[in-house]
Amino acid sequence: MTGKADRPTIGDLLRLDILSRDDLQAAVDAYIADPGPAWREIANGIGLDIKAAIDADPHTRQMMTWAGVSRMARELALRTAILIAKPERPSQAAMPRSGDVAWLVRPDGPHPGRRLALAG
């Protein structure tokens, strides 16, 4: 796994138990409380620019700007944009790198030692 297309999405990390549903909900709540562009850590050094994830998904972008949309609908759209986004590192240099691939190793959980490539 070395290219951008091979990087796992936030949803992949959730399915692999590297991120939890609580981590995802905390990211949604934090963005709704303080929207704006900036890299945000979701958990364990994994994060993304949530505003960029919103802008990359036309449906979410529309849901976040329409007046009269319920909070629940906004949260669902936001959660979807986060789940399909690929995690980033701030300045693309926050994690140790091996060649052009940074490896995330989870030492605990159901898949101990599982390595995921997070290419820059």
N, C-alpha and C positions, 0 to 999 in steps of 0.2 A: 504494500500500500504506500504509494509515494505521491500520487497526484491528488488534486483537489477533489476529483470525482470519487476517489477512494476513501476520503475522510468520512468518518461516521457522523451522522446527524445527532442532535440532542436527543431525538427520539430513540436512536440506536443505543445511545449511552443509558437511557432510561430502561430500555428492554434488557440491557446487560447488567442492570443493577449498579451501575457506576454512579448514576444520579438517581435520586428518589423522587417520588411524586411530591413530597414535601419541599424538596429543593426547587422543583418546577413551580409549585404554587407560590413559594416565597419570591421567586423571580417575577412572576406575574404581579403579585401584590406590590412589590417594590417599584416596578415600572409604573403601575397605575398611580401610586402615591407620588412619584417623582419622574414623569416622562421626560425624555430628552436623549440626545445622542451621547453615548459614552459606552465604553466597554464595561460590562458588569459581570462580576463573578457569580456563577450559579452555585458551584460547589467544587471543592478540591482543585482550585486553580483553573477550572473549566468555565468559560464564559463566552459572551458575545456582545456585540453592539445590538441591543434589542431594537432600537430605532431603525437600524439598517435592515434587520430581519423583517420588521413591519413594512418598510418601504419596498422590500423585495417581493412581497406578496400583495397583489392588487386587492384581493378580498379583504385582507386584514387592514390594509391602508384605508380602504373605504369605511370599514366598520369603526375604525378608531376616530374618524373625522366626522361622521354623520351625527347630527344632533338627534336626540330622541332614541338612540340605540341604548338598550338596557345594559346595565353593568355586566350582567351575566353573558350577554351576547359579545360584548367587548372582550371579556376575559377569555371566552372560548376562542375567538378569533386570534387574540394575542397568544394564547397557549399553542394554537396550531402553528403560528409563525415561528415561535421558539422551537417547537418540536421538529420542524422541517429544516431549520437552520443548522449550519455546520459550525461547531465551536471554533473560537479564535483565541489567540493569546494576545494580550496588550502588546503593541509594538512588535508582534510576531517574534518575541524573544524571551518570554517569561518562563518557558519550560526548557529543561535540558534537551539538547539536540544531538542526534547521531546522523551525520551526513546532512541531508536536507529533510529528515523526518524526526519529529519529536515523538517520544514514546510515553504514553501514560500507562503506568503499571498500578493496578489496584491490588494491594497486598492482602485484602480481606474479602469477605463476602462469598457468594456462591462460586465465583470464578477466580480464586486467588492466583495472582501472578499473571492474569490475562493482560496481554499487551495490545494496545490500540495505537495505530499510527495517526498522528495529527500533523499532517504535512503543512508546511508554511506556504 
